[in-house]
Amino acid sequence: MLKALIEHGRIETTVPKAKELRKHAEKMITLAKNDSVANKRRAVAKMMVRYNTLTTKEARAVKNGDTTAYNNDRNVIKKLFGEWAPMFAERNGGYTRIMRNKPRAGDNAETCIIEFVK
C-alpha cells in the first residue's frame, strides 16, 4: 500500500489501514528529505523494492533516458526522492491527509481516502 500511495499520491482504503499506513508514509518522506545513498538504501529495504536485472540492451536504453525497462518499484523510489521529498522540504510533518468516505457496500466497513497534502 505504501508503494501505491507514493506512486499515485492518493488511494482509497479502510480507516484502520489508512491510520497504519500514515505512520509509514510520514517516516518515508522524512527519510527522503535527506537525499543520500544511505537513505535510498533504507527506503529500498523498508519498502522491499525488487530490482529486476536489466539486459545489456535495456541498460543501454536506460542510459539514454528510456526508463520503460524498469519495473514500478524503481520508479517509486525515484518518485519518492525526486518528487515528493522536495515538495515537503519546508514542512516539518503532517505530509498525509485522511478524509473519511461513505461505508463500503459489501461489509459496511468505514472507508477513507489517504493522500499527500500538496
DANORJO-V155950 format. One record per helix or strand of 3 or more residues. SS is the DSSP state (hx for helix, st for strand). FROM is the first residue (numbers start at 0). TO is the last residue. If there is no record, write none. Layout:
ss,from,to
SS,FROM,TO
SS,FROM,TO
This chain:
ss,from,to
hx,1,7
st,9,13
hx,14,31
hx,36,46
hx,55,62
hx,71,86
st,95,99
st,110,115
